[in-house]
Amino acid sequence: MREDQSVAEMANEVLMRQAKVRAERRGEPIEEAMEAVLDTEAGKQLRELRDGPHSEEGVEEAQVDAARERAKERVEDLGMRLGEDPEFPTHG
C-alpha cells in the first residue's frame, strides 16, 4: 500500500494478488481465479470498496473516515444503553 494510493487501487491490488495466488495454486486461468475470488465474502467487500462512492479517496483519508464513523456508532450505542435520546446525547 502506498500513501498516495486510492481506495480503488488498493482494493484492486489485493484482489489481483489473491487471484494470482489462486491461479498458481490451482493451475486455473487468471480470469477464473478472479471470478472465484470475487465470489468470496472478502472479494465482495473489496469489490464494494473498489467500485463504491469512496473509491477515489486516498486510503489514509478513507481509514480516518471509517474510524470516525465507528467511533460515532460506539457513542450512539453507549447512549442507547444508557437510555439517552440519540438526538441529544449527554455522553460523547
C-alpha positions in Angstrom: 0.0 0.0 0.0 1.3 3.4 -1.0 0.4 6.7 0.8 -0.9 8.2 -2.5 -2.9 5.1 -3.4 -6.7 5.4 -3.8 -9.1 3.0 -2.2 -9.9 1.6 -5.7 -6.2 1.0 -6.4 -5.6 -0.7 -3.1 -8.7 -2.9 -3.4 -7.8 -3.9 -7.0 -4.2 -4.7 -5.9 -5.4 -7.0 -3.2 -7.9 -8.7 -5.5 -5.3 -9.3 -8.2 -2.8 -10.7 -5.7 -5.4 -13.1 -4.3 -6.4 -14.2 -7.9 -2.7 -14.7 -8.9 -2.1 -16.9 -5.9 -5.2 -18.9 -6.6 -4.4 -19.3 -10.3 -0.9 -20.5 -9.5 -2.0 -23.0 -6.8 -4.9 -24.5 -8.8 -3.5 -24.1 -12.3 -6.5 -22.2 -13.5 -6.7 -19.2 -15.8 -6.4 -15.8 -14.0 -9.9 -14.9 -15.2 -11.4 -17.9 -13.5 -9.4 -17.3 -10.4 -10.5 -13.6 -10.2 -14.2 -14.7 -10.5 -13.7 -17.2 -7.7 -12.1 -14.5 -5.5 -14.8 -12.0 -6.3 -17.4 -14.7 -5.2 -16.0 -14.9 -1.7 -17.2 -12.6 1.1 -13.9 -10.8 1.3 -13.9 -10.4 -2.5 -17.4 -8.9 -2.4 -16.3 -6.4 0.2 -13.2 -5.5 -1.8 -15.3 -5.0 -4.9 -17.6 -2.7 -3.0 -14.6 -0.7 -1.8 -13.2 -0.6 -5.3 -16.5 0.4 -7.0 -18.1 2.4 -4.2 -18.5 6.1 -3.5 -15.2 6.4 -1.8 -13.1 4.6 -4.4 -11.2 7.7 -5.4 -10.4 8.8 -1.9 -6.9 8.3 -0.6 -6.5 5.2 1.5 -5.4 7.2 4.5 -8.4 9.5 4.2 -10.8 6.6 3.9 -9.3 4.9 7.0 -9.7 8.1 9.0 -13.4 8.4 7.8 -14.0 4.8 8.7 -12.5 5.2 12.2 -14.6 8.4 12.8 -17.8 6.5 11.7 -17.0 3.6 14.1 -16.4 6.0 17.0 -19.7 7.7 16.3 -21.5 4.4 16.2 -19.9 3.4 19.6 -21.0 6.7 21.2 -24.6 6.2 19.9 -24.6 2.6 21.1 -23.4 3.7 24.5 -26.1 6.4 24.6 -28.8 3.8 23.8 -27.5 1.5 26.6 -27.7 4.5 29.0 -31.2 5.3 27.8 -30.3 8.6 26.2 -32.0 10.2 23.2 -29.7 9.8 20.3 -30.6 13.3 19.1 -29.4 14.9 22.4 -26.7 12.7 23.9 -25.1 13.7 27.2 -22.1 11.4 26.7 -19.6 11.8 23.8 
